[in-house]
Amino acid sequence: MNPDAPTYDTSNFSTDSYVRRIEKPWGYELHWVREDAPYMGKIIHINAGARLSLQLHDEKQESWLVMSGQAAVIWEDASGTLVQTHLQPGQGYSTQLGQRHRLIGVTDCDVVEVSTPELGTTWRLEDDYSRPNETPEQRAADRA
C-alpha cells in the first residue's frame, strides 16, 4: 500500500448490487445507479415505434449509447431546427441544457443513458401519452 495514498472512512462502502425498473408507456427504464449518487446511469428500453416526449431539461444533461436494436433521436441543432439522427451503434450522443430532444425506438432497442442527477423539471413539449411535465415532486411521487 502506498503510504502517501489518502485514507477514507469505509463505513459507507458497499458491495451490494442495485437495479430499479421503472415502467413507462413507451417501454421501461432500468436504473443501475442509486438516486443519491452525483450522476445517473440507466438502460432505456424503447418498444418498436414508440417515442419518448419531445422534451427539454433545465438541470439535466444526458448522453446515450445504443446497446441493441435501432434508435433515433429528434433534437434541436445549433440553428434551433429539429433534425432526426439515426443513432449509430458504438457512437455516443449528448444533449445540452435546454436542448429539445425525443428518443424513438425504430425497432425494440436498449439505450444506455448516463446523465447528471435526476434534478429539475423535464418539460414535456409534446407527449404521445398526455403526461404532464415531470417536476421533482412528481418524479418522487411516481417512484415512491
Secondary structure in CASP SS format (residue, H / E / C, confidence):
PFRMAT SS
TARGET T0000
AUTHOR 0000-0000-0000
METHOD secondary structure of the structure
MODEL  1
M C 1.00
N C 1.00
P C 1.00
D C 1.00
A C 1.00
P C 1.00
T C 1.00
Y C 1.00
D C 1.00
T H 1.00
S H 1.00
N H 1.00
F C 1.00
S C 1.00
T C 1.00
D C 1.00
S C 1.00
Y C 1.00
V C 1.00
R E 1.00
R E 1.00
I E 1.00
E E 1.00
K E 1.00
P C 1.00
W C 1.00
G E 1.00
Y E 1.00
E E 1.00
L E 1.00
H E 1.00
W C 1.00
V C 1.00
R C 1.00
E C 1.00
D C 1.00
A C 1.00
P C 1.00
Y C 1.00
M E 1.00
G E 1.00
K E 1.00
I E 1.00
I E 1.00
H E 1.00
I E 1.00
N C 1.00
A C 1.00
G C 1.00
A C 1.00
R E 1.00
L C 1.00
S C 1.00
L E 1.00
Q E 1.00
L E 1.00
H E 1.00
D C 1.00
E C 1.00
K C 1.00
Q C 1.00
E E 1.00
S E 1.00
W E 1.00
L E 1.00
V E 1.00
M E 1.00
S E 1.00
G C 1.00
Q C 1.00
A E 1.00
A E 1.00
V E 1.00
I E 1.00
W E 1.00
E E 1.00
D C 1.00
A C 1.00
S C 1.00
G C 1.00
T C 1.00
L E 1.00
V E 1.00
Q E 1.00
T E 1.00
H E 1.00
L E 1.00
Q C 1.00
P C 1.00
G C 1.00
Q C 1.00
G C 1.00
Y E 1.00
S E 1.00
T C 1.00
Q C 1.00
L C 1.00
G C 1.00
Q C 1.00
R C 1.00
H E 1.00
R E 1.00
L E 1.00
I E 1.00
G E 1.00
V C 1.00
T C 1.00
D C 1.00
C E 1.00
D E 1.00
V E 1.00
V E 1.00
E E 1.00
V E 1.00
S E 1.00
T C 1.00
P C 1.00
E C 1.00
L C 1.00
G C 1.00
T C 1.00
T E 1.00
W E 1.00
R E 1.00
L E 1.00
E E 1.00
D C 1.00
D C 1.00
Y C 1.00
S C 1.00
R C 1.00
P C 1.00
N C 1.00
E E 1.00
T C 1.00
P H 1.00
E H 1.00
Q H 1.00
R H 1.00
A H 1.00
A H 1.00
D H 1.00
R H 1.00
A C 1.00
END
